[in-house]
Amino acid sequence: MAKYFNTEGPCYPQEHYMVNLDMRVQEIKKLIDSRKYFSINRGRQYGKTTTLDILQERLKNQYTIFYISFEGFSEESFENENTFCRLFTGLLYDVIDYGEVEGITESVKSALENMSVPNTNTADFRSLSNLISTICNTAAKPVVLMIDEVDQAGNQQLFLSFLGMLRNKYLKMRHRPTFQSVILAGVYDIRNLRLKIRKEKEHQKNSPWNIAAEFDINMGFDARQIKIMLAEYEQDYYTGMNIDEMADLLYSYTSGYPFLVSKLCKILDEKISVSPEFASRNAAWKKEGFLEAVKILLFEKNSLFESLVNKLEDYSELRKMLHSILFTGDRIPYNSGNRVIDIATMFGFIKNDGGTMVISNRIFETYLYDLFLSEHEMNNRIFRDGISDKNQFIQIC
């Protein structure tokens, strides 16, 4: 099957046109080799799952990797300690049962299966902690735990207790067997979550994830990486594109946001090249075709833009701040200690440009500007129509 630009899920080098992630993998491997626990927090569709997939494949000869996901975990999953521990051990058991890891003893596999059985009385954090020690002590290679989609669990008090258990084991790792490394992947930083805690006195000011190492590895694409990806595409289709120009255009409009880069390439390949105006790949992969692809992207409905709008509805302060940047020209100093700025950075909406906060890329800037402008116009029309309707019922005495 021919390769294509993928925006619907994880990317695989054998199936999709994608940037080379070797350097990223090597940087993350350094953290794992150093026994670091850390989080990969980036905006939606920023390549987190793709990165974890490639990590698992590249490092499986050196490490025993339990790669699980909390996607689909419901509120009931965090109903109590027993339920959570059963589900968690069930996920670990599945990794073994599907042959995704090697070097795990049959006794460990059996113990995981037994703890995951409904109504078992042994599923609690203490027994889970002991079982983790057994896994790590008997595995053929150092054990790494990777959890994707932790946002499903992050605002639950029970999950903080789970992290507290991992933290306790981490602090005693020189004396008791535990994971070589733990990686949590999601949009939200654990420290920014609005915790669902029943009593105010239970509020924890100190996150149990304060053992986490700083993760400052660039997850975006640079122009050089985009250029290499386009060169591979060009070898297949001989479009005659100016690869340097196209890579610079893609980076200029997206600032390397992975989904936006892949989406624009996908539009160029699958829509612009067959449109009546261009009608071929040779004509599409030029500046004129690129600008047409930008127009299509800005007018279409996609999961990234939907997520962006949802965040504006969830965080009114974020909406006000972005509106101010776009319509008043305010130059707001970038300070990560500001909660709203921290949240906007976490979602990938803004970036630090020489100490000043700016919208992270031209696509977001244009989309947000058009969104706010349409809302203004709609509100004005509703107001005018309301006055008009009211005047129809006013009687002059």
C-alpha positions as CSV (number, residue, x, y, z in Angstrom):
1,M,0.0,0.0,0.0
2,A,1.3,3.5,-0.9
3,K,2.2,5.8,1.9
4,Y,0.0,8.8,2.8
5,F,-0.2,11.7,5.1
6,N,-2.0,10.6,8.3
7,T,-4.0,12.8,10.7
8,E,-6.4,10.3,12.1
9,G,-4.2,8.5,14.7
10,P,-0.6,7.3,15.4
11,C,1.8,7.5,12.5
12,Y,4.0,4.6,11.4
13,P,7.1,5.0,9.3
14,Q,6.3,2.0,7.1
15,E,2.8,3.4,6.3
16,H,2.9,7.2,6.5
17,Y,4.9,10.2,5.4
18,M,6.2,11.5,8.7
19,V,9.2,13.4,10.0
20,N,12.2,11.4,11.4
21,L,11.9,11.0,15.2
22,D,15.3,9.4,15.8
23,M,16.7,12.5,17.7
24,R,13.5,12.8,19.8
25,V,13.7,9.1,20.7
26,Q,17.4,9.4,21.7
27,E,16.7,12.3,23.9
28,I,13.8,10.5,25.7
29,K,16.0,7.4,26.0
30,K,18.5,9.4,27.9
31,L,15.9,10.2,30.5
32,I,14.9,6.5,30.7
33,D,18.5,5.4,31.0
34,S,18.9,7.8,33.9
35,R,15.9,6.3,35.7
36,K,13.8,9.4,35.4
37,Y,10.1,9.7,35.9
38,F,8.4,12.3,33.7
39,S,5.4,13.6,31.9
40,I,4.9,14.3,28.2
41,N,2.4,17.1,28.3
42,R,1.5,18.7,24.9
43,G,-1.5,19.9,23.1
44,R,-4.0,17.7,21.2
45,Q,-2.6,15.8,18.3
46,Y,1.0,16.8,19.0
47,G,2.4,13.3,18.3
48,K,2.4,12.0,21.9
49,T,1.0,8.6,21.0
50,T,3.2,8.2,17.9
51,T,6.2,9.0,20.0
52,L,5.3,6.3,22.6
53,D,4.6,3.8,19.9
54,I,8.1,4.3,18.4
55,L,9.7,4.3,21.8
56,Q,8.2,0.9,22.6
57,E,9.4,-0.5,19.3
58,R,12.9,1.0,19.5
59,L,13.6,0.2,23.2
60,K,12.0,-3.2,23.5
61,N,15.4,-5.0,23.2
62,Q,16.8,-3.1,26.1
63,Y,13.8,-2.7,28.4
64,T,10.6,-4.6,29.3
65,I,8.0,-1.9,28.4
66,F,4.4,-2.0,29.7
67,Y,2.7,0.4,27.4
68,I,-0.9,1.0,28.5
69,S,-3.6,3.7,28.0
70,F,-6.3,5.1,30.3
71,E,-8.5,5.9,27.2
72,G,-12.0,4.8,27.9
73,F,-11.6,4.8,31.7
74,S,-14.9,5.9,33.1
75,E,-15.8,7.7,36.4
76,E,-16.6,4.3,37.8
77,S,-13.0,3.2,37.2
78,F,-12.1,5.5,40.1
79,E,-15.0,4.6,42.3
80,N,-12.6,3.0,44.9
81,E,-9.1,1.6,45.4
82,N,-10.2,-1.9,44.6
83,T,-11.8,-1.1,41.2
84,F,-8.8,1.0,40.1
85,C,-6.2,-1.6,41.1
86,R,-8.2,-4.3,39.3
87,L,-8.4,-2.3,36.1
88,F,-4.8,-1.3,36.2
89,T,-3.5,-4.9,36.7
90,G,-5.9,-6.0,34.0
91,L,-4.1,-3.6,31.6
92,L,-0.7,-4.9,32.6
93,Y,-2.0,-8.5,32.1
94,D,-3.2,-7.7,28.6
95,V,0.2,-6.4,27.6
96,I,1.7,-9.8,28.5
97,D,-1.2,-11.8,27.1
98,Y,-1.0,-10.2,23.7
99,G,2.8,-10.9,23.6
100,E,3.8,-7.2,23.7
101,V,6.5,-8.0,26.3
102,E,8.8,-10.9,26.9
103,G,10.7,-12.2,30.0
104,I,7.7,-12.1,32.4
105,T,7.3,-15.2,34.5
106,E,4.1,-17.3,34.4
107,S,3.7,-16.7,38.2
108,V,3.7,-13.0,37.6
109,K,1.2,-13.3,34.8
110,S,-1.0,-15.4,37.0
111,A,-0.8,-12.9,39.8
112,L,-1.8,-10.1,37.5
113,E,-4.7,-12.1,36.2
114,N,-5.9,-13.0,39.7
115,M,-5.8,-9.4,40.9
116,S,-7.8,-8.2,37.9
117,V,-10.7,-10.5,38.6
118,P,-13.9,-8.7,39.8
119,N,-14.7,-8.9,43.5
120,T,-11.1,-9.9,44.5
121,N,-10.2,-8.8,48.0
122,T,-6.5,-8.4,47.3
123,A,-6.7,-5.5,44.9
124,D,-5.5,-2.5,46.9
125,F,-2.5,-0.1,46.6
126,R,-0.4,-2.1,49.0
127,S,-0.8,-5.4,47.2
128,L,-0.4,-3.6,43.8
129,S,2.9,-2.1,45.1
130,N,4.2,-5.5,46.2
131,L,3.2,-7.0,42.8
132,I,5.0,-4.2,40.9
133,S,8.1,-5.0,43.0
134,T,7.8,-8.7,42.0
135,I,7.4,-7.8,38.3
136,C,10.5,-5.6,38.4
137,N,12.5,-8.0,40.4
138,T,11.8,-11.0,38.2
139,A,11.7,-9.4,34.7
140,A,14.5,-10.3,32.3
141,K,15.2,-6.6,31.6
142,P,14.6,-3.3,33.5
143,V,10.9,-2.4,33.4
144,V,9.4,0.8,32.0
145,L,5.8,1.9,32.5
146,M,4.2,4.2,29.9
147,I,0.7,5.4,30.4
148,D,-1.0,7.3,27.5
149,E,-4.2,9.4,27.9
150,V,-3.7,10.1,31.6
151,D,-6.1,13.0,31.3
152,Q,-8.8,10.4,31.8
153,A,-7.5,9.9,35.3
154,G,-5.7,13.1,36.2
155,N,-8.5,15.0,38.0
156,Q,-9.3,12.1,40.3
157,Q,-8.1,12.0,43.9
158,L,-7.6,8.2,43.6
159,F,-5.2,8.7,40.8
160,L,-3.1,11.0,43.0
161,S,-3.0,8.3,45.6
162,F,-1.7,5.9,42.8
163,L,1.0,8.5,41.9
164,G,1.9,8.8,45.6
165,M,2.4,5.0,45.7
166,L,4.8,5.3,42.6
167,R,6.6,8.2,44.3
168,N,7.2,6.2,47.4
169,K,8.6,3.4,45.4
170,Y,10.8,5.8,43.4
171,L,12.3,7.3,46.6
172,K,13.2,3.7,47.8
173,M,14.3,2.4,44.4
174,R,17.9,1.8,45.6
175,H,16.6,-0.7,48.1
176,R,13.4,-2.1,46.6
177,P,12.7,-3.2,43.0
178,T,10.5,-0.8,41.0
179,F,10.1,0.7,37.5
180,Q,13.2,1.9,35.8
181,S,11.1,4.8,34.5
182,V,7.5,5.9,34.4
183,I,6.2,8.1,31.5
184,L,2.8,9.8,31.7
185,A,1.4,11.2,28.4
186,G,-1.5,13.6,28.1
187,V,-2.5,17.2,27.4
188,Y,-2.8,18.4,31.0
189,D,0.1,18.8,33.4
190,I,-0.7,17.0,36.7
191,R,-0.1,20.2,38.6
192,N,-2.8,22.1,36.7
193,L,-5.7,19.8,37.1
194,R,-8.8,20.8,39.0
195,L,-9.0,18.0,41.4
196,K,-12.3,16.4,42.3
197,I,-11.7,16.3,46.1
198,R,-14.6,15.8,48.4
199,K,-13.3,17.8,51.4
200,E,-11.3,21.0,51.4
201,K,-9.0,19.7,54.1
202,E,-8.0,16.9,51.8
203,H,-6.5,19.3,49.3
204,Q,-2.9,18.5,48.5
205,K,-0.6,21.5,47.8
206,N,2.4,19.3,47.0
207,S,1.8,17.1,44.0
208,P,2.8,13.5,44.4
209,W,4.4,13.9,40.9
210,N,7.0,16.4,42.2
211,I,9.6,13.7,41.6
212,A,9.1,14.2,37.8
213,A,12.1,15.3,35.8
214,E,11.7,18.4,33.5
215,F,10.6,17.3,30.0
216,D,11.8,20.1,27.7
217,I,12.3,18.0,24.5
218,N,10.8,19.7,21.4
219,M,7.9,17.7,20.2
220,G,7.2,20.0,17.2
221,F,8.8,19.8,13.7
222,D,11.4,22.1,12.4
223,A,11.9,23.1,8.8
224,R,14.8,20.6,8.3
225,Q,12.6,17.7,9.5
226,I,9.7,18.8,7.2
227,K,12.2,19.1,4.3
228,I,13.3,15.5,4.8
229,M,9.6,14.3,4.9
230,L,8.8,16.2,1.7
231,A,11.9,14.8,0.0
232,E,10.6,11.2,0.6
233,Y,7.2,12.2,-0.9
234,E,9.0,13.8,-3.8
235,Q,10.9,10.6,-4.5
236,D,7.6,8.8,-4.9
237,Y,5.7,11.3,-7.0
238,Y,8.2,13.6,-8.8
239,T,6.1,16.7,-8.5
240,G,8.9,19.1,-9.2
241,M,8.2,21.1,-6.0
242,N,10.7,23.4,-4.5
243,I,11.2,21.4,-1.3
244,D,13.0,24.2,0.5
245,E,10.2,26.7,-0.3
246,M,7.4,24.3,0.7
247,A,9.1,23.3,4.0
248,D,9.6,27.0,4.9
249,L,5.9,27.7,4.1
250,L,4.7,24.8,6.2
251,Y,6.9,25.9,9.1
252,S,6.0,29.6,8.7
253,Y,2.3,28.9,9.0
254,T,2.3,26.1,11.6
255,S,5.5,26.7,13.7
256,G,5.9,23.0,13.4
257,Y,2.6,21.9,15.1
258,P,2.6,18.2,13.9
259,F,-1.1,17.9,13.1
260,L,-1.2,21.2,11.1
261,V,1.9,20.2,9.1
262,S,0.4,16.8,8.2
263,K,-3.0,18.2,7.6
264,L,-1.8,20.8,5.1
265,C,0.2,18.2,3.3
266,K,-2.8,15.8,3.2
267,I,-5.0,18.6,1.8
268,L,-2.3,19.3,-0.9
269,D,-2.0,15.7,-1.8
270,E,-5.6,14.6,-1.7
271,K,-7.7,17.7,-2.4
272,I,-5.7,20.4,-4.2
273,S,-4.0,18.0,-6.6
274,V,-7.4,16.8,-7.9
275,S,-9.2,20.1,-7.8
276,P,-10.2,21.7,-11.2
277,E,-8.0,24.7,-10.6
278,F,-4.8,22.6,-10.2
279,A,-5.7,19.1,-11.4
280,S,-2.2,17.6,-10.7
281,R,0.4,17.1,-8.0
282,N,2.9,19.1,-10.1
283,A,0.6,22.1,-10.0
284,A,-0.6,21.6,-6.4
285,W,2.8,21.6,-4.6
286,K,3.5,25.3,-5.3
287,K,2.9,28.4,-3.2
288,E,-0.5,29.0,-4.9
289,G,-1.6,25.5,-4.0
290,F,-0.3,25.8,-0.5
291,L,-2.3,29.0,0.1
292,E,-5.4,27.3,-1.2
293,A,-4.7,24.4,1.3
294,V,-4.5,27.0,4.1
295,K,-8.0,28.3,3.1
296,I,-9.5,24.9,3.1
297,L,-8.0,24.1,6.5
298,L,-9.3,27.2,8.1
299,F,-12.8,26.6,6.9
300,E,-13.0,22.9,7.7
301,K,-14.3,21.3,10.8
302,N,-11.6,19.1,12.5
303,S,-10.9,17.6,15.9
304,L,-8.0,20.1,16.7
305,F,-10.1,23.2,16.1
306,E,-13.1,21.6,18.0
307,S,-10.7,21.0,20.9
308,L,-9.5,24.6,20.7
309,V,-13.0,26.0,20.8
310,N,-14.0,23.7,23.7
311,K,-11.0,25.0,25.7
312,L,-12.2,28.6,25.1
313,E,-15.6,27.6,26.6
314,D,-14.0,25.8,29.5
315,Y,-11.6,28.6,30.4
316,S,-13.2,32.1,30.2
317,E,-9.9,33.8,31.3
318,L,-8.1,32.1,28.5
319,R,-10.6,33.4,26.0
320,K,-10.3,36.9,27.3
321,M,-6.5,36.8,27.2
322,L,-6.4,35.5,23.6
323,H,-9.0,38.1,22.6
324,S,-6.9,40.8,24.1
325,I,-3.8,39.8,22.2
326,L,-5.6,39.6,18.9
327,F,-7.8,42.7,19.0
328,T,-6.0,45.2,21.3
329,G,-2.5,44.4,20.4
330,D,-1.6,44.1,24.0
331,R,2.0,42.9,24.6
332,I,1.6,40.7,27.6
333,P,4.9,39.6,29.3
334,Y,5.3,35.8,29.3
335,N,5.4,34.4,32.8
336,S,4.9,30.7,33.4
337,G,3.9,31.5,37.0
338,N,0.7,33.0,35.6
339,R,-1.9,30.2,35.7
340,V,-3.7,31.4,32.5
341,I,-0.5,31.7,30.6
342,D,0.6,28.3,31.8
343,I,-2.7,26.7,30.7
344,A,-2.5,28.5,27.3
345,T,1.0,27.2,26.8
346,M,0.0,23.7,27.8
347,F,-2.7,23.6,25.2
348,G,-0.3,24.9,22.6
349,F,-2.2,28.1,22.0
350,I,0.7,30.5,22.8
351,K,4.5,30.6,23.0
352,N,7.2,32.7,24.5
353,D,8.6,35.1,21.9
354,G,11.5,37.0,23.5
355,G,9.7,37.4,26.8
356,T,6.4,38.3,25.2
357,M,3.4,36.1,24.8
358,V,2.3,35.5,21.2
359,I,-0.2,33.1,19.5
360,S,1.8,30.0,18.7
361,N,1.3,29.9,14.9
362,R,-0.3,31.8,12.0
363,I,-3.0,29.1,11.5
364,F,-4.2,29.5,15.1
365,E,-3.9,33.2,14.9
366,T,-6.1,33.4,11.8
367,Y,-8.6,30.8,13.0
368,L,-9.1,32.6,16.4
369,Y,-9.3,36.0,14.8
370,D,-12.0,34.8,12.4
371,L,-13.8,33.0,15.3
372,F,-13.9,36.0,17.5
373,L,-14.9,38.3,14.6
374,S,-17.8,36.1,13.6
375,E,-19.0,36.0,17.2
376,H,-18.9,39.8,17.4
377,E,-20.8,40.1,14.1
378,M,-23.4,37.5,15.2
379,N,-24.0,39.3,18.5
380,N,-24.3,42.6,16.8
381,R,-26.9,41.2,14.3
382,I,-28.8,39.6,17.1
383,F,-28.9,42.9,18.9
384,R,-30.0,44.8,15.8
385,D,-32.7,42.2,15.0
386,G,-33.9,42.3,18.6
387,I,-34.3,46.1,18.4
388,S,-36.1,45.7,15.1
389,D,-38.5,43.1,16.4
390,K,-39.2,45.1,19.5
391,N,-40.0,48.2,17.5
392,Q,-42.7,46.3,15.6
393,F,-44.6,45.8,18.8
394,I,-44.2,49.4,20.2
395,Q,-47.4,51.4,19.8
396,I,-47.4,55.1,19.7
397,C,-50.2,56.5,21.9
